[in-house]
Amino acid sequence: MKICIINGPNLNLLGKREPEVYGSQTFEDYFETLKQKFQDIELTYYQSNIEGELIGKIQEVGFTFDGIILNAGAYTHTSIGLGDAMKAITTPVIEVHISNTYARESFRHQSYLSGNAKGVILGFGLKSYELAIQSFL
């Protein structure tokens, strides 16, 4: 099984950015934990702050991987293009958020991605990614 985790803008700052919301662990460190926990799964990771690069990655893996876990960050609430990319591929996508977006600012309550996702997991911190992986098993 092949699963690609795709993270969007500012998620490269995990461990430094708003630790009260996002925690103090870097995603790279957490990714190593995921790889150890799910050794039978080929996990890959990609992060970009650029919307077009995220769309390109979704298109690249969206016909050959078994699953995509997408945390599009703020693009969740603004990007019709990411939603269209999800709709265009055959690989199922789980939309993930570290924080509970419904407990935050009202503009974070809308997602242009959810309608094209297999499911949505939010508010469980970094464990949201683990729950997403388990949803593919």
Salt bridges, closest charged atoms under 4 A:
GLU18 OE2 - ARG17 NE 3.41
GLU32 OE2 - LYS35 NZ 3.16
GLU60 OE2 - LYS57 NZ 3.22
GLU95 OE2 - HIS97 NE2 2.70
GLU105 OE1 - ARG104 NE 3.94
GLU105 OE1 - ARG108 NE 2.62
GLU130 OE2 - LYS37 NZ 2.63
GLU130 OE2 - LYS127 NZ 3.51
